Amino acid sequence: SLNDESLVEEQKEEDSKEKQMQESVINQIREEYTLHLEKLKDENKIALEEANKTHNLQLHHEMLRNKKENDEVILKAEREANNAISKLNQQIVLERGKIIVEQQENARNLEEEFQMKERRLNESLKHIEEREQAWQDERADVLKEIQRLKVEALRMVKILAMEYEE
């Protein structure tokens, strides 16, 4: 029984050593896994930070590209608006020019019409004055003739009166 006890004791010691070895191996594996896990976490953290940096950089580049596109679109729109304004201003200048030319043409036509009517009026006045003068001249001639005839008649009456007295 001593032998059995000794065997049991030996078996216990062996089991205990085996258990310690297993625990040691388990602890060593656990430490390795823990270290490996920490390493993976660190690598994952670095990869995540790199991905974040890359994403932020891409986002920044995309924002710059969008800003540049927007600036170009705005510049193009401003150029087009300025061109449209210039064209409208040119049209306004042309229209004003046409209106001024039309007004000058109308003024010239009215001036010509006025001058023509003034000439006609002056000619009519001249004809009226000439007729008036002709009438005055004819009246003067008639009055002279009447005077002459009166004088002649008076002379005849005197001659007749003298002949009658004789």
VOGU-3710 file (C-alpha; in Angstrom, 3 decimals, decimal comma):
1> slndeslvee> 0,000/0,000/0,000  2,954/2,170/0,526  3,891/1,378/-2,877  0,471/2,251/-4,002  0,603/5,448/-2,083  3,955/6,184/-3,493  2,617/5,465/-6,931  -0,377/7,650/-6,305  1,914/10,340/-4,953  4,131/10,029/-7,964
11> qkeedskekq> 1,123/10,081/-10,182  -0,119/13,232/-8,410  3,262/14,859/-8,782  3,386/13,881/-12,381  -0,143/15,153/-12,887  0,760/18,318/-11,054  3,884/18,809/-13,183  1,855/17,998/-16,265  -0,773/20,486/-15,191  1,891/23,138/-14,518
21> mqesvinqir> 3,450/22,445/-17,888  0,067/22,692/-19,557  -0,671/25,883/-17,682  2,760/27,176/-18,612  2,151/26,286/-22,247  -1,348/27,780/-22,058  0,056/30,942/-20,450  2,801/31,118/-23,060  0,214/30,642/-25,854  -2,055/33,175/-24,166
31> eeytlhlekl> 0,839/35,700/-23,983  1,721/35,013/-27,616  -1,926/35,497/-28,635  -2,164/38,611/-26,504  1,004/39,989/-28,064  -0,211/38,945/-31,501  -3,618/40,512/-30,789  -1,963/43,751/-29,600  0,208/43,726/-32,698  -2,902/43,205/-34,879
41> kdenkialee> -4,710/45,988/-33,008  -1,732/48,323/-33,537  -1,507/47,350/-37,208  -5,267/47,799/-37,563  -5,057/51,179/-35,844  -2,202/52,264/-38,161  -4,073/50,951/-41,212  -7,217/52,770/-40,077  -5,251/55,994/-39,572  -3,643/55,571/-43,011
51> ankthnlqlh> -7,057/54,895/-44,551  -8,375/57,984/-42,752  -5,463/60,083/-44,020  -5,946/58,729/-47,533  -9,686/59,363/-47,341  -9,161/62,885/-45,972  -6,580/63,581/-48,666  -8,933/62,291/-51,380  -11,764/64,300/-49,872  -9,561/67,404/-49,814
61> hemlrnkken> -8,524/66,851/-53,448  -12,147/66,271/-54,439  -13,207/69,451/-52,640  -10,433/71,406/-54,392  -11,491/69,906/-57,745  -15,134/70,800/-57,046  -14,146/74,329/-56,010  -12,088/74,697/-59,180  -14,994/73,397/-61,285  -17,405/75,745/-59,494
71> devilkaere> -15,041/78,673/-59,984  -14,740/77,809/-63,681  -18,517/77,512/-64,038  -19,016/80,834/-62,246  -16,316/82,480/-64,375  -17,902/81,074/-67,535  -21,345/82,290/-66,419  -19,923/85,734/-65,647  -18,215/85,859/-69,057  -21,435/84,828/-70,789
81> annaisklnq> -23,405/87,404/-68,802  -20,855/90,104/-69,651  -20,990/89,103/-73,329  -24,785/89,248/-73,254  -24,656/92,665/-71,560  -22,141/93,892/-74,152  -24,351/92,654/-76,987  -27,393/94,323/-75,424  -25,430/97,558/-74,996  -24,353/97,359/-78,651
91> qivlergkii> -27,978/96,798/-79,681  -29,046/99,764/-77,573  -26,355/101,935/-79,192  -27,459/100,748/-82,655  -31,124/101,374/-81,853  -30,308/104,829/-80,494  -28,316/105,503/-83,643  -31,240/104,382/-85,811  -33,648/106,529/-83,791  -31,328/109,545/-84,067
101> veqqenarnl> -30,971/108,996/-87,825  -34,765/108,680/-88,145  -35,286/111,823/-86,073  -32,722/113,706/-88,156  -34,385/112,451/-91,349  -37,799/113,514/-90,014  -36,413/116,909/-88,968  -34,806/117,345/-92,401  -38,060/116,345/-94,131  -40,063/118,725/-91,948
111> eeefqmkerr> -37,507/121,487/-92,605  -37,734/120,868/-96,361  -41,531/120,810/-96,196  -41,513/124,020/-94,124  -39,136/125,728/-96,568  -41,250/124,583/-99,537  -44,447/125,918/-97,907  -42,633/129,126/-96,966  -41,496/129,539/-100,602  -45,050/128,907/-101,827
121> lneslkhiee> -46,409/131,381/-99,302  -43,801/133,966/-100,295  -44,577/133,355/-103,967  -48,305/133,730/-103,241  -47,634/136,933/-101,299  -45,437/138,164/-104,155  -48,206/137,403/-106,695  -50,752/139,117/-104,454  -48,451/142,138/-104,113  -47,861/142,150/-107,885
131> reqawqdera> -51,635/141,967/-108,528  -52,210/144,660/-105,924  -49,519/146,807/-107,578  -50,999/146,090/-111,005  -54,440/147,025/-109,720  -52,998/150,189/-108,113  -51,189/151,013/-111,358  -54,365/150,379/-113,388  -56,399/152,486/-110,934  -53,869/155,293/-111,214
141> dvlkeiqrlk> -54,044/154,983/-115,012  -57,853/155,028/-114,896  -57,811/158,060/-112,578  -55,340/159,804/-114,886  -57,530/158,962/-117,845  -60,583/160,252/-115,928  -58,632/163,433/-115,068  -57,567/163,779/-118,680  -61,119/163,151/-119,833  -62,431/165,698/-117,312
151> vealrmvkil> -59,896/168,218/-118,506  -60,824/167,366/-122,122  -64,521/167,581/-121,300  -63,984/170,908/-119,538  -62,023/172,190/-122,535  -64,808/170,983/-124,831  -67,427/172,619/-122,642  -65,435/175,862/-122,751  -65,076/175,591/-126,515  -68,784/174,894/-126,856
161> ameyee> -69,602/177,698/-124,479  -67,404/180,062/-126,472  -68,970/178,915/-129,719  -72,393/179,364/-128,245  -71,629/182,892/-127,131  -70,568/183,860/-130,537
//
